[in-house]
């Protein structure tokens, strides 16, 4: 490809709307252009990267017996009603009516569609197990589009679905797919991706893992143990809250005028937040108010809470709090007319300070085991830095990451709801057990750029780079430069290499700046001084690796360099 013909304009200035490095460079480098909030067009450089990523994923999915299919993006209401998600999924699902006034949707995921397809084709246990996968456009009406391709509304997803006749078979395939994912990310040039425990969310199922690329620019919080290096998403991570045993002292009310927050209470009493128990009230979508009690230094994990109450909820109003018998700002969990959930951080504490359900007063020496023995004790805390690892006793810390893939053990969540069955060897019918495996292609592209760049632009790994080689020619108006560069371009293409040729008669500064934004691994420069000595200059993007190669040796040099470099991605 010649730069003079490439529809991909470079920009010197940082776009005002971009904050992440990947967003900045994908805009500046002419990879993507916004059409609407969270919706982008991909230009040729980005499209070439995308196709290489898809090629790598396809090879690894085929290697574990995946069968590539394609399902429609537009689906009828009935499929999602079968699964129950037509009513349970809210604004993220884009619904519309077709010309016959029939309810349709733009698929944000394809569990319903793949079950509807598979149940027409597979009826006997002899046909199991199998895995179907696709690369398809999805639409999620994301409320917080950000970071360019990192969080968008329209995107291409590789989604795969496996079907099994036993949990053991699913477990075995799940592990196989997990290993394939690590291979995919290594081949794409980001081997540092880690697998972590996660929440299954709207997908359903009991077991789920995310693949997180750890980077300070990530929006996800990842809990990491400094000792056993266990990883978990902050939504499901568990910490241990231990306190030194104390003699249970009698409860005592203390006057705390105008003291309502934990900070104020700590300052007023001189006691640390770890000696406080705070009550937080929520009202569910069904109108039920409930109380959650956590230690003063702990935040409620609303993702965990939702899985416990099985309902959506919001913070309760003061009026709703009073109806439970509590006093806003001075709430005590004792004697309330509502469900009370107590976190382990409080259940394992001694002689804590809590509210008194009396304006201007708090209670000293609250002990759950004695004073609230019938409360529901649950894990409902958000882990924070310094908490204790439940596996090894090490210290937990919070890191940032970008989710680049996820896998779920869905179980029979969809096959039961949609009446997909198979007949076993005894002639009895069963619902197959499912697994689900996803990778967002655009997000993966952006994530690679997010951790593989310098101040000047992306540093694309050779396995996914838009082109393998870039030719820069200085002073194209000189006959010897022109002829040498053209011959080099032709020879490299005939040898089967992917080459971008900057054939513009512009300054070296412009060419090199644009080459950095393009991020191609190997740059070959035809320059007057080197050419006078029969040499071609080479430079490896992002490394202190450069030199001169005789013109007659350039093809063997390129062959050796590319073969050696590609060893990293195999």
Secondary structure, 3 states (H helix, E strand, C coil): CEHHHCCCCCCCCCCCCCCCHHHHHHHHCCCEEEEECCEEEECHHHHHHHHHHHHHHHHHHHHCCEEECCCCCEEEHHHHHHHCHHHHCCCCCEEEECCCCCEEEECCCCHHHHHHHHHHHCCEHHHCCEEEEEEEEEECCCCCCECCCCECCEEEEEEEEEEECCHHHHHHHHHHHHHHHHHHHHHCCCCCCEEEECCCHHHCCCEEEEEEEECCCCCEEEEEECCCCCEEECCCCCEECCCCCCCCCCCEEEECCCCCCHHHHHHHHCCCHHHEEEEEEEEECCCCEEEEEEECCCEECHHHHHHHHCCCEEECCHHHHHHCCCCCCCCCCCCCCCEEEEEHHHHCCCCEEEECCCCCEEEEEECHHHHCCCCEEECCEECCCCCEECCCCCEEEEEEEEEEEEEEEEECHHHHHCCCCEECCCCCEECCEEEEEEEEHHHHHHHHHHHCEECCEECCCCCCCCCCEEEEECCCCCHHHHHHHHHHHHHHHHCCCCEEEECCCCCHHHHHHHHHHHCCCEEEEECHHHHHCCEEEEEECCCCCEEEEEHHHHHHHHHHHHHHHHHHHC
